[in-house]
Amino acid sequence: MTAIPDQPISAYDPRFKEFLLRGAREEVRIPCDTEKQAYRLQARMCSFRARVKREKLDFWEQLYQCVVACEKNFVVLRPRRSEFDKALSQVAHPISRSLAIDILGELEKETKEQPDD
């Protein structure tokens, strides 16, 4: 894949933030004219997200709660936590979703509290 040059936040479509935040909550399918255009949009959205992280903007972690994928000529945004729902729901003794979310929240807190090396 061709590297995308480093660009300021202002060079990106302002709707990227809203789409990524929405994708962190629910699945969003963005239709494109071609598969190539979908891959370019996917790369651009990921580049935007990386730029927000480098700028250390306060909402960068929320943008990474969204998976950005291509399916034919669609860019599909979906919550990262739902990525393995189907596999985990097939376990014989599943834990409740709210308990799983509580456990993940505690793990995230522990990770943030760890000092950087």
C-alpha positions in Angstrom: 0.0 0.0 0.0 1.3 3.5 -0.8 2.2 5.6 2.2 -0.1 8.6 2.8 1.9 11.8 3.4 1.6 13.3 6.8 -1.1 16.0 6.7 -2.5 18.4 9.3 -5.9 17.5 10.9 -7.5 20.3 8.9 -6.7 18.4 5.6 -9.1 15.6 6.5 -12.9 15.5 6.1 -14.4 16.8 9.3 -17.0 14.0 9.1 -14.4 11.3 9.7 -14.5 11.9 13.5 -18.3 11.5 13.7 -18.3 8.4 11.5 -15.5 6.8 13.6 -17.3 7.7 16.9 -20.5 6.3 15.5 -18.7 3.1 14.3 -17.5 2.6 17.9 -21.1 2.3 19.0 -22.8 0.6 16.0 -22.0 -0.8 12.5 -21.9 1.8 9.8 -21.6 0.8 6.1 -20.2 3.6 3.7 -20.9 2.7 0.1 -18.2 3.7 -2.5 -18.3 3.6 -6.3 -15.5 1.0 -6.5 -13.5 -1.4 -4.4 -10.4 0.8 -5.0 -12.2 3.9 -3.7 -13.3 1.9 -0.6 -9.7 1.0 0.1 -8.6 4.6 -0.3 -11.3 5.8 2.0 -10.3 3.1 4.6 -6.6 4.2 4.4 -7.6 7.9 4.7 -9.8 7.3 7.8 -7.0 5.2 9.4 -4.5 8.0 8.6 -6.8 10.5 10.2 -7.1 8.4 13.3 -3.3 8.0 13.6 -2.9 11.7 13.1 -5.3 12.5 16.0 -3.4 10.1 18.2 -0.1 11.7 17.3 -1.6 15.1 18.1 -2.7 13.6 21.5 -6.2 15.0 21.1 -8.5 14.0 24.0 -10.8 11.7 21.9 -8.2 9.6 20.1 -8.9 6.5 22.2 -12.5 6.6 21.3 -11.6 6.5 17.6 -9.6 3.3 18.1 -12.7 1.6 19.6 -13.8 1.2 16.0 -12.7 -1.4 13.4 -12.3 0.1 9.9 -12.6 -2.6 7.3 -13.3 -3.0 3.6 -16.0 -5.4 2.2 -16.1 -5.1 -1.6 -17.0 -1.5 -2.4 -18.0 -0.7 1.2 -16.0 0.7 4.1 -17.5 -0.9 7.2 -17.1 0.6 10.6 -18.0 -1.5 13.6 -17.3 -1.5 17.4 -14.0 -3.3 18.2 -15.6 -5.0 21.1 -18.1 -6.7 18.9 -15.4 -8.2 16.7 -15.5 -11.6 18.5 -19.1 -11.6 19.8 -20.1 -14.5 17.6 -17.2 -16.7 18.6 -17.6 -15.9 22.3 -21.3 -16.4 22.3 -20.8 -20.0 21.2 -18.9 -20.9 24.4 -20.8 -23.4 26.6 -20.9 -21.1 29.7 -20.8 -17.5 28.5 -20.5 -14.7 31.0 -23.0 -11.9 30.8 -22.1 -9.1 28.4 -22.3 -6.5 31.3 -19.8 -8.5 33.3 -17.5 -8.8 30.3 -17.7 -5.1 29.8 -16.8 -4.5 33.5 -13.8 -6.8 33.2 -12.6 -5.1 30.1 -13.0 -1.7 31.8 -10.9 -2.8 34.7 -8.2 -4.1 32.4 -8.1 -0.8 30.6 -7.8 1.0 33.9 -4.9 -1.2 35.0 -3.2 -0.7 31.6 -3.5 3.1 31.9 -2.2 3.1 35.5 1.0 1.2 34.5 4.0 3.6 34.2 5.6 3.8 30.8 9.0 2.1 30.5 
